[in-house]
Amino acid sequence: MTTPPEAPRIVTPYPGPRARRVLERLRAAEGSGLRTSAADSPLVVETAAGSVIHDPDGNAFVDLYASFAAANLGHAHPEVVAAIREQAGRAIHVSSGFGSEIRADVVEALLAMAPAGLDRVVLGITGADANETAIKLARSATGRREIIAFSGGYFGRLSGVVGVDGKAGLRAASGLPPDAHFFPFPYPYRWRHGPREAAGAAALELLEEALQSPASGLGPVAAIVVEPVQGNGGVVIPPAEFLPGLRRLCDEHGILLVFDEVQSGFGRTGRLWAGEHWGVVPDLMTVGKGIGGGMAVSAVLGRESILGRWKPGTHTSTFLTNAVNMAAARAALGVMSRDRLWERSAHLGAGLLAGLQRDLGDLPWVGEVRGLGLFVGIEIVADRESRRPDPVRALRIREAALSTGVVIGGGGHFENVIKLAPPLTIAPDLLAAGVQATVAAIRGTA
């Protein structure tokens, strides 16, 4: 007899009394900008291990979102936990002004995993921090100021990057101006600039014309900043010619190509780095989320000619190289390399995508199911003919899934995309149980 998976299991309708009290305490004391201040009930976490999260009331949730696609190794991976405990007994913090062997181990491990030609590392704390650093590096290396970004792009919410985000609402909420020239990302499902099958070529043509025309409004461009696969934008996968075309245009115009692999990288898409799907190596690449094994670690990887220009002390932060964070990162990088989890992501992801396309293919409110590896987007629409986004239904689906014990994500250019990004270590039975509940939630919103 097969033992049922540990989750999903709901013993008390969420939020239960203990979870509700935690949310009430947070809402009474914190500022309103955090997600926990929303009118609905964000998940309250008591414990998390592997691909299962427990709340304070005894409910067990399958995590199909890996805590914002960050728990690539799962929650509390035993080797990461052991490394944290061991390091905490030796030295908890080493400032960025001092060196440590463990820090050297981390940067060497990152370079061993980096695309060919990227031979230097600058460490960071968050993905947004890494993206801010990459933009500063690009501007200082080229002596130029202007940035090109794309609709739907997301690079964080620090003041140095929110102006490059493709959603104007994020800037408006922060009271900050745009800091980039925005071009359409080739989003085949929603492409309106000619035939959808020609989205990649058309997007490149628009950009090339602007770069060549003295009347386009563009000045000297320091960098083109892009996610190889848009994450917050809804797991949008560009056409085959797009990223190679960006590489060509950057080379022709002396522009640096910056890939944000914070969400799409570290095995998420079935390759170690998403850019590998198209054989494109950027000049700078930002990484984060999963590389810390659950701790706050990010980095910019690039060529020595760019990352070797700053004088000592130009870039620093007190907790940039915190020793416990470094220990977690060293362990996480080691597990990823040893177990080749990107291959597991590719294998599980292929079955996940095929199954979802089969099980949701008859629903008029599912416009498209797309994905690479364990990174899947489900486009929720009013109807297939109009393709009109339906963010209200998408929110209902996420709430319904949570009520049955499954955590799924949301995003998209119109906030209408269901995102699945489970830990790359998820057990097949847990994945199957979580997906079954997700399909039921999507089908049940008629």
Order of alpha helices (4+ residues) and beta strands (2+ residues): alpha-beta-beta-beta-alpha-alpha-alpha-beta-alpha-beta-alpha-beta-alpha-beta-alpha-beta-beta-beta-alpha-alpha-alpha-beta-beta-alpha-beta-beta-beta-alpha
